[in-house]
């Protein structure tokens, strides 16, 4: 079993490396070629230097002894100088190009990440395990892991390995003892990197949730709304302490790992220094025995130092590579998550509009990482043109039901059908262009008023008359003057006009009304508004939506006299369904809600 696991791990790492290498040359081909040339040149340069310096020192020694040739001395000196300047110039140019290439690749990898987010099923955004995967993928990506893997492997093969081979050949000519001495003095680096790399990956893997929490707590200090609330409540110190505890929890594990790593490297460095000292002793013995001359003595010491560094680098990079590939694997694991299929891929049925009715047949649903059903065995029908209110207290399953109704979440049991066809089989673009939705947690776009409204139908961005009509329908006549026109920005983030929470909510309603759709879902559309203003707006909305099918989700009863049918939810199930008078006569859950809220609407 262990052999099988190791084999599978090797295959996995090989596949990951293949993808990273392919993208490396694909995303920035010119920079990649320059990187390769630089490493090959760097791999050959130390051996060339060792040979050149040995000849240079030897010629200088011979001249001092009364022999030798000054022309040869000048030749070897100029050759070394030219090679040195050329190598450093190549390194300088290549480093600039490599940085540009790294930036291009990072942009491409971020694009893949954004594309994944845009194509993921919405239910995945409710899954904490997938959120942890996203955290790991983003952290490794922004740490430059992809470039580091390829550059490390190219450096290992074309720089360190070439250094090792060429220098080993040069040193072996003088004494074979240099080679085992070099290997023994740096071999522990590889062992240390493998062990610590595995531990470090495991710590980073299990730390994803803690890192997300740390980021969330930090976000509480940077969000204008939460900062204001924390300051008023006097809870900012408490949240700061929680952030500090969370930060320390994350950092302590990393610090402990870094401490172990530092101790390991200290021991490895000690052995490497001892090995270098042994090299000097060996070179001295060879010189005293007249096996090599003084010039070769200096070249041997320099070559051994470079060989030792190259071998160390080769072993360290090789030891770190499994950890780096594991990090890259986290990115690709996220990128490879299932996506919503396009119309061509899924063979989705083109949606031609609601001609008959919508049916909910015994649908049930529970969120990922939860054992409790948010919606359970819900069945009812919505006929074309009907205005339906889904009523219930907070947590009764109303919002979840709306997402199932629109096919945003898949039903665990049962089906949602439009004109007798299952909603999940529809081609999504053709379906959603007929639908408009006003979310409970709507977005406050810090953009001009025009764009805030036209976001639901961007093709009508310059239709001032249509935009103004949507604003009036939502009761926002005065906002045009306050904002200073359609093209002035809203919110203070970029110097725009500050508006109230109720006005933001009316803008969300106007955005929903702006889109020309046959079916509209309003999820708690007026929760921030006064109950009487709410009734006024909803009355206007139902009047404007007379030719549409509409679902209005609320925990308030003020709109219930205006709709064709009321579905009352409790604990994820349909407790009652019917018209206002019918439900009052039943003296059940609806009656309880209506009686509790009736005083809000007496003026009506």
N, C-alpha and C positions, 0 to 999 in steps of 0.2 A: 504493500500500500504506500509506504514511504517513497519507494522508487518511482511509483506511478505519479505521486504528487509532485516530486521533483521534476519528472519528465514534463508534466503538464505545465509546471511553473516556467520551465525553460522555453517551452513552445509559446507560452503566453508572452514572456519577455521578448522573444524573438519577433513575434508579431507586432508588439508595441514598438520595438525599435525600428522595424520596417516602416511603420506608419510615420514615425517621427522623422526618419531619414528621408523618406519620400517628400514629406512636406517641407523639410529643410531646403532641399534643392528646388522644389516647385515654387515656394513662396518668394524666394530671393536667389535666383540662379547665379547671378554675377557675383554677389557677395560670397556665395557658397564656394564657387570655383577659386576665388582669391584666398579664402580660408584654407582650402586644400593645398594650394600652391605654397602658402606661407608655412604650413606645418611640414610639408615635404622639404622645403628649403631649411627650415629650422632643424629637421631631423638629420640632415646631411652636414650642416654647418659645424657642429662640435668636432666631428671626426676630421673634417677638412682643417679646422683650426688646430687640432692636436698634431696633425702631420706637418702643417705649415710652421707652427711654433717650434716643433722638434727640430726641423731643418734650420729654422732661423737661429735658435739657440746653439745648435751644433756648429753652424757656420761662424757665429760670433765667438764661440769657444776656440775654434780652430784658428781664427784670426789672432786671438789673444795669445795663443801658443806659437805664433809666428808662421802659421800656415794659412790655409783657407783662401777664399776669393771674395774681395769686396763687392764685385758685381753680383755674385750669388747672394750675398747678404742683402743687398739693395733689392734684388728680385724677390726674395722671400718676404722681405719687409713690406714692399709695395703690394705683393699679392695678398698678404694678410690684411693690410689696410683697406684695399679695394673690397675684399670679401666682407670685412667688418662693416664698412659704410653701406654697401649694397644690402646686406642683411638687415641692418637697422632701418634703412629707408623702406625696404619691403614691409618690415613690421609696422612702421608708422602709417604707411598707406593702407595696409590691410586692416589695421585696427579701426581706422575711420570707416572703411567699407563694411567691416563686420558689424559695427554699431548700427549703421543704416539698415543692414540686412536684418539684424535682430529686431529693430523697430517694425520693419515691414512684416516679419513673421508674427510678431506679437499682435499686430493689427488683424492679421488673418485669423489667428486663433481666437481672438476676441469676437471677430465676426461669426465664426462657427458657434461660439457660445451664445451670442445673441440670436442667431438663427435657430438654435436648439430651443431657447426660451420661447420664441415666437411660435414654435410648432409643437410644443409639448401639450399633452392633454391637460385641461385645467385642473383635473382631479389631482394631478401630480403636485400642484402647488399647495395642496392640503396635506401632503405626506411628509412627516418630519424626517424620515429616512432619506428621502430624495433631497430635502433641503440640506441635510448633512453632506450628501454627495456633491451638491452644488457648492457648498462651502469649501470642500476639499479641492474640487476642480478649479475654482476661482483662485484659491490661495496658491496652488501649485503653478497655475498659469501665470499669475502676476509675479511669481518668484522667478520667472524665466527658465523654468525647468526644461522646456523643449529644446531651446538653443543649447543649454548646458549639456544635455545628453549627447547631442551630435558633436559638439565641439570637443567634449571630453573624449569621446570615442575616436574622433579623427586625430586628436592630440596623442592619444594612447598609441594608435597604429602608425601614424605618419611622422610623429615627432619623437615620442618616448621610445617606441620600438625601434625606429631607425637609429636613434641615438644609441640605444643599447647594442644593436647589432654591429654598427660601424665602430663604435668605441671598443666593444668587446674584441673585435678583430685586431684593432690597433694595439690594445693592451696585451692580448694573448701572444702577440709577437715577442713581447718582452718577458712575460711570465703568466702562465695559466692560473697562478694562485690569486691574481687580482679578481678573477670572475667569481669563485665561490665566496671570497671575502666580501665582495660587493653584495651578493645575493643574501647571505646570512645577515648582514648588517641592516638590511631594509625590509626583509620578508615580514616581520611583525606588523608593518604598516597595513599590509593587505588583510591580515587576520583581524586587526583592530577595526578597520573600515567595514568589513563584512558584519562583525558582531554589533558594533555601534550603529551601523546603518539600519540593520533590522530592528533594533530597539527604537531608534529615532522615528522610523516609519510607523511603527505600532503606536507610539505616543501621539504623533500627528494625526493618525487615523481616528483614534478614539477621542481626540480633542475637538473634533469638528463642531459638536453640539455646544461645547463650552465656549468655543470661539464665536459661534453665532450669538450666544447669550451675551458675551462680552460686547459684541458689536451693537446689540439691541440696547443694552444699558447705556453705552456711549451715545447712541442716537437720542436717548431721552434728554441729554444735555444740549444737543444741537438742534432740536426741533423747537421752533418758536412757541408752539402751543403748549407742549409739555413743560418747557422751562417756566413759562408763566404760571402754570398750574402748580408745579412743584414749589415755586417760590412763595406763592400765596399760602399753600398748605404747610409750608415749613418742612417739606419732606426732601429737599434737595440734598441735605447732608446724609440722610438715610440712604438715598439712591447712590450717592457718591461712595458710601461705605460698601454697598453691595457691588458696585463696579470695582472698587479696590480689592475686595475679597475675590471676585471672579478673575480679575487680572492676576492676582497673586497665585490663584489656583492654577491658572494656565502657565504662568511664568515659572513657578516652582518646579513643575515637572521638566520644563525645558532646561532650567538652570541645573537641576540634578543630572540630567543627561549630558549637558555640556561639561559639568565637573568631571564625570566619568571619562568623557572624551578627552579632556585636557590631561588627565592622569595617564591615560593610554598613550597619548602622543608624546608626553614627557618621557615615558619609558622607552618608546620607539626612538625618540631623538637621542637619548643617551646611548643606545646601542649603535645608532648610526655614527655618532661622534667617535665612539670606540673603534668602529670599523675604519673610519677615516684615519685615525691615529695609527692603526695597524698597517694601513696602506703606506703611510709615510715611512714606517719602520721597514716594510718590505722593499720600498724603493731605495732606501738608504743601503740596505744589505746588498741589493743588486748593483748599486753604484760602487760600494766598497769592494765588491768582488769583481768589479770592472766588467760586469755583464752588460751594463748600460753606461753611457757617458753622462756628464753633467746636464747637457741639453735635454737628453731624453728623460733624466730624472725629473726636471721641472715639468716637462710635458706629461709624464706619467701621473704626477700628482694632480695636475689640472684635469687630465682626462678621467682619472678615477673619480674626482669630485663630480664631474659632469655625468659620468656613468652612474654613479651612486644616486645623483639627483634624478636622472632619467628613469632609473629602475624604481626608485621610490615613487615617482610620479605615476609610472605605469601600474604599480601595484595598488596605489591609493585610488587611482581612477577606476581600475578594474574592481576593486572592493566596493567602491561607492556606486557603481553602475546599477546593480540590482535594486538598491534603494531608489535611485533616480527613476528607473523604469517603473517601479511600483507607484511612485508619485504620478508619473505620466499616465499609468494605467488608470488611476482615479479619474483623470481628466477624460480619457477616452471611454471609460465606463459610463460617465455622465452623458457624453456626446452620443453614445450608442443607445441611450434609452429609447423606447418606442415613441413614435411621433404620431400625431394625427395625420392620416393619409390624405393626399390631395384627391380631387375628383377623378383624375386619370388613374391614380394608384388604387383607389378603393372601388372604382366603378360605381360611385355614388349616384343615386337617383336624383335627377334634376327636380327641384321643387318649383312647382308652378303656381303656388298660392293656396290659401285656405278656401276650399269650395264647400265643405260640409261641416266638419267638426273635429275637435281635438279630444282624444280619449286617453285617460289614464287608467290602465288596467293592473290593479294589484301591485303597484310599484313600491319597492322598498329600497333603502339605501343606508349605508353607514360609512362614515369617513375612515380613511386609512388610519391605522394605529388605534382604532376604537372598536369596542365590542358592542356598543349600544347603537341601535338603529335611530338615525335622525328622522327618517321617514319610513313608515311601516304600513303596508297593505292599503295604500291610498288608491281609491277608484272614484272617478266622476267624469262628466263630459262637459265640454265647453263648445257651444255651437257658434258658428260664424256670426259675428256682429254682437255677441253677448258681452256685457260688462260684468265681470266676476270679481268679487272681493274675497280675498283669502285672509281670514281674521284669526287672531290668536295672540296669546301673550308672548313675550320674548322667550326664545328657546323652544317654541312649539314646533319648529320645523318649516316655517313659512318660506324663508329665503332659500333653504335647501330645495324645497319643492319647486320653486320657480326655476332653479338651475336644472333640475331634472326635466321640467316642462320644456325648456329651451334646448335640451340635448347637450348642455354644457358639462354635465356629469353623467356617467353611465349608470343606469339602473342596475342594482344588484339582482333584483327580481322584478318581474313584470315588464311592461312596455308602455311607451308613450307613442301614440299614433296620430298622424295628421292625415285626414282623408283616408283613414284605414291603412296608411303606410308608416312603418316604424321610423321615428325621427333620426335614429343613429345611422340609418342607411342613406340619408339625404346628402347630396353634395353640399357641403357647408356654405360656400360663398353664395350659392343660389338661394339657400334657406335664410341665411342671416341678413341678406339685403332686404328681406320683407319684414324684418323684425326690428323693433326699437326697444331698448331697455334703459331704465333709470335705476341705477344701483343704489342700495342703501348707503354703502360707503363710496360715494361718488368721488371723482377726482376734481380737485381745485386746480385748474390749469393756470399757472402764473404766466398767462399769455394775454394778448389783446382780447377785448370783449367779443369782437367779431369771431376770432378763432375758437373761443370758449363755446360759442353757440354752434358754429358750423363744423365742429369736430365730428359730429354724427353724419354729416353729408358734405364732405370736403369739396365736392364738385360745385357746391353752391356758395363757396366762400365769399364771392363778390356780389351776391344777391342781397343788397342792403334792405330791400323791401321785405323779403322773406325773413331775414334775420330780425328786423324790427318787429315784424308780426309775431314771431315766436316770443320775443321779449314781452310784448304786450299781453300775449296769451298767458304768460306766467306771472303777470302782475309786476313787471319790472320797468314800467314806463319811466320812473324817476332815475333809474340807474344810468340811462344814456347820458343825462345831464351830469350826474355825479362822476361818471367815468371820463367825461369829456369827449364822448363820441365812441364809435365802434372800434377805432384803431388804437385807443389808449389801453395800456396794460392794466390788469387787475392784480391786486396783492402788492405788498410792499417789497417783495423779494428783489425786484429789479426796478424799484422806484415808481411802481404803479399806485393806483388808488386802493385803499383798504376798504373792504366791504364786510358786512356782517355774515355770520354763519347762515342765517335765514336767507340772505340774498344769494349766497353761494348755492343753497339748496334750490332756490327758484331758478338759478342759471342751469342747474342740472335738469330741472323739469323742462325748461325752454329748449335745452339741447335734445331731449327726448322727443319733444313735439316737433322740432325742426326737421327731423328725418321723415321722409315720406314712406311710411310703413303701413302694412295692413294689420299688424299685430303688435301691441305694445304692452310691456310688463313694467309696472312701477312698484319698486320694492321700498316700502316705507318712505314715499317721496316727500312727505311733509312733516317728518318727525321733529324737525327743529322749529316748526312754525306754531303759532297760536292755534288752538283747535278751531276757532271761528274763521281765521284766515285760511286754515287748512280746508275747511268745508267750502269756502268761497272758491279756492283754486281748483279743488277737485270737481266742483260743480261745473266750472268753466272747462276743465279738461274733458269731462264726460260729454259736454256739449260739442267740443271740438272733435272728439273721437267718435262721433255718432256713426260714422261709416267704418269704424275699426273694431276689431276684437281686442278687448282690453282686460288685463289682469291687474288688480290693485291689491298689493299686500300691505297690511297694516295691523297694528294692535289697537287702533282706535275705531270706534263704531260710527263716527260722524258721517261717513260716506255711505253707510249701508242702506239708507233709504233710496239712494240714487242708482243702485246697481240692479242687475237682473237676478243675480243669485249670489248667495253668501255661503262660503265653505269655512266652517269653524274648525281650527286645528287645536289639538291638545296632545302633548307628549308624542308628537310625530304622526298622529293618526287623525282622520277626519271624525270629529265628534258629532257634528251636525252639518246638514246642508239644506238650503232652501231659501225662500224670500224672507224679508225682514219680519213681516207679520206672522208668517208660518213659524219662524224660529222663536219669536216671542211667546207664541201660544204653547210651545213645547216646554217652556219654563226650565230650560237646561243651561248649558254653558254660555250660549249667546245671551240669554236673559241675564245671567250673572255679570257678563262683561258690559252689557248695555246699561244695566242698573247702576254699576259702579261709575260709569262715565257720563251718564245722562245729564248731570248738572253742567257739564262743559258746553252743552249745546242748547240750553234752554232759551237763549236769546234768539236761536234760530227757529 
